[in-house]
Amino acid sequence: MNRPIRLRFAATALGLAVGLSGCAPSFPADPEATLDRVSGGTLRVGISPNGEWTDITDEGEASGIEVTLVEGFAETIDAEVAWVEGGEEQLFTQLHEGTLDMVIGGLTDKTPWVNKGAVTKPFAEVTTSTGVERHVMATAMGENAFLLELEQFLLNQEGAP
């Protein structure tokens, strides 16, 4: 290739790269725009009762370690939490179908529901008689900006068990 052709090719490639850089999607991305939708809106959280981690009172009030964390996260994105109580199978089905944004319930990194949701990195480790439990929360698969925002919040929490 002679020099003028190489220069034109390089100039064209550079122009194309600069032009496309403004069109490139931002990463991480949320194909369903979860973070945008819940920020300043409603965060739909499935809760499965599990001892000190998650509980629902007879009056329908959510409580527990993970409830406190979710409420703190919701504050950071100016969201109201709408709690949906149920069993894990039901909640993960709703998460997979898009009617929930996240699921909590004393889940560990050994949860069998990983094909229905994306789990956070462990935010708490607890030693039990059967070994170490690494606790996680679940979000909809592919909603990576939302998952990253939640993980950053959890990472910055002090005093979690």
C-alpha positions as CSV (number, residue, x, y, z in Angstrom):
1,M,0.0,0.0,0.0
2,N,1.5,3.3,-0.9
3,R,1.8,6.2,1.5
4,P,-1.2,8.4,0.4
5,I,-3.6,5.5,0.5
6,R,-2.4,4.5,4.0
7,L,-2.8,8.1,5.2
8,R,-6.4,8.3,3.8
9,F,-7.2,4.9,5.3
10,A,-5.8,5.9,8.7
11,A,-7.6,9.3,8.6
12,T,-10.9,7.5,7.6
13,A,-10.5,4.9,10.4
14,L,-9.7,7.6,12.9
15,G,-12.7,9.7,11.8
16,L,-15.0,6.6,12.0
17,A,-13.7,5.7,15.5
18,V,-14.3,9.3,16.8
19,G,-17.7,9.4,15.2
20,L,-18.8,6.1,16.7
21,S,-17.5,6.8,20.1
22,G,-20.4,9.2,20.7
23,C,-22.8,6.4,19.7
24,A,-21.3,3.7,21.9
25,P,-23.6,2.4,24.6
26,S,-22.6,3.1,28.2
27,F,-21.4,0.2,30.3
28,P,-22.6,-1.3,32.5
29,A,-26.0,-1.2,30.9
30,D,-29.6,-2.2,31.9
31,P,-31.5,-3.4,28.9
32,E,-34.7,-3.0,30.9
33,A,-33.6,0.3,32.4
34,T,-34.1,-0.9,36.0
35,L,-31.8,1.6,37.7
36,D,-33.3,4.5,35.8
37,R,-36.9,3.3,36.5
38,V,-36.4,2.6,40.3
39,S,-34.4,5.8,40.9
40,G,-36.9,8.3,42.2
41,G,-39.6,5.6,41.8
42,T,-40.5,2.2,43.3
43,L,-38.1,-0.6,44.0
44,R,-40.1,-3.9,43.9
45,V,-38.5,-6.4,46.3
46,G,-39.5,-10.0,46.8
47,I,-38.9,-11.1,50.4
48,S,-38.9,-14.6,51.6
49,P,-38.9,-14.9,55.5
50,N,-35.7,-16.3,56.8
51,G,-35.0,-15.6,60.5
52,E,-32.9,-12.6,61.4
53,W,-32.2,-11.9,57.7
54,T,-35.7,-11.3,56.5
55,D,-39.1,-11.4,58.2
56,I,-42.6,-10.1,57.8
57,T,-44.7,-9.3,60.8
58,D,-48.4,-10.2,61.2
59,E,-49.1,-6.5,60.3
60,G,-47.2,-7.0,57.0
61,E,-44.1,-5.0,58.1
62,A,-40.8,-6.1,56.7
63,S,-37.8,-6.4,59.1
64,G,-34.4,-8.0,59.4
65,I,-30.8,-7.4,58.4
66,E,-31.4,-7.5,54.7
67,V,-34.5,-5.3,55.0
68,T,-32.4,-2.6,56.7
69,L,-29.8,-2.9,53.9
70,V,-32.5,-2.7,51.1
71,E,-34.1,0.3,52.7
72,G,-30.7,2.0,53.0
73,F,-30.0,1.3,49.3
74,A,-33.4,2.6,48.4
75,E,-32.6,5.9,50.1
76,T,-29.5,6.3,48.1
77,I,-31.5,6.1,44.9
78,D,-34.5,8.0,46.2
79,A,-36.8,5.0,45.8
80,E,-39.8,3.7,47.8
81,V,-39.7,0.0,48.5
82,A,-42.7,-2.2,47.6
83,W,-42.4,-5.5,49.5
84,V,-43.8,-8.7,47.9
85,E,-43.8,-11.7,50.3
86,G,-43.5,-15.2,48.9
87,G,-41.5,-18.4,48.7
88,E,-38.2,-18.4,46.8
89,E,-39.5,-20.3,43.8
90,Q,-42.4,-17.9,43.4
91,L,-40.2,-14.8,43.9
92,F,-37.5,-15.9,41.5
93,T,-40.1,-16.7,38.9
94,Q,-41.4,-13.1,39.3
95,L,-37.9,-11.8,39.2
96,H,-37.2,-13.7,36.0
97,E,-40.5,-12.4,34.5
98,G,-39.6,-8.8,35.3
99,T,-42.3,-8.1,37.9
100,L,-39.7,-7.8,40.7
101,D,-36.4,-5.9,40.7
102,M,-34.7,-7.9,43.4
103,V,-35.2,-10.8,45.8
104,I,-33.9,-11.2,49.4
105,G,-34.4,-13.9,51.9
106,G,-31.2,-14.9,53.6
107,L,-29.9,-16.2,50.3
108,T,-26.4,-17.6,50.1
109,D,-24.0,-17.9,47.2
110,K,-25.1,-21.6,47.0
111,T,-28.7,-20.6,46.0
112,P,-30.1,-23.0,43.4
113,W,-31.9,-20.1,41.7
114,V,-28.9,-18.7,39.8
115,N,-30.7,-19.5,36.4
116,K,-33.5,-17.2,37.3
117,G,-31.5,-14.2,38.6
118,A,-28.1,-12.6,39.0
119,V,-26.7,-12.7,42.5
120,T,-24.6,-10.0,44.1
121,K,-21.1,-10.6,45.4
122,P,-21.3,-11.8,49.0
123,F,-22.0,-9.0,51.4
124,A,-21.8,-11.0,54.6
125,E,-20.0,-14.1,55.8
126,V,-21.4,-16.0,58.8
127,T,-19.8,-19.1,60.3
128,T,-22.4,-21.7,61.2
129,S,-22.2,-25.3,62.5
130,T,-22.2,-26.4,58.9
131,G,-19.5,-24.0,57.6
132,V,-19.3,-20.5,56.2
133,E,-22.4,-18.9,54.7
134,R,-21.8,-16.1,52.2
135,H,-24.9,-14.1,51.9
136,V,-26.1,-12.5,48.6
137,M,-29.1,-10.7,47.2
138,A,-30.6,-11.3,43.7
139,T,-31.5,-9.0,40.9
140,A,-32.8,-9.5,37.4
141,M,-30.3,-11.0,35.0
142,G,-28.7,-8.5,32.6
143,E,-29.5,-5.4,34.6
144,N,-25.8,-4.8,35.2
145,A,-26.0,-1.1,36.1
146,F,-28.6,-1.8,38.8
147,L,-26.6,-4.8,40.1
148,L,-23.3,-2.7,40.2
149,E,-25.1,0.1,42.1
150,L,-26.4,-2.4,44.6
151,E,-23.1,-4.1,45.0
152,Q,-21.3,-0.8,45.5
153,F,-23.8,0.1,48.2
154,L,-23.4,-3.2,50.0
155,L,-19.6,-3.0,49.8
156,N,-19.6,0.4,51.6
157,Q,-21.8,-0.9,54.5
158,E,-20.2,-1.3,57.9
159,G,-21.5,-3.5,60.6
160,A,-23.2,-6.1,58.4
161,P,-22.8,-9.6,60.0
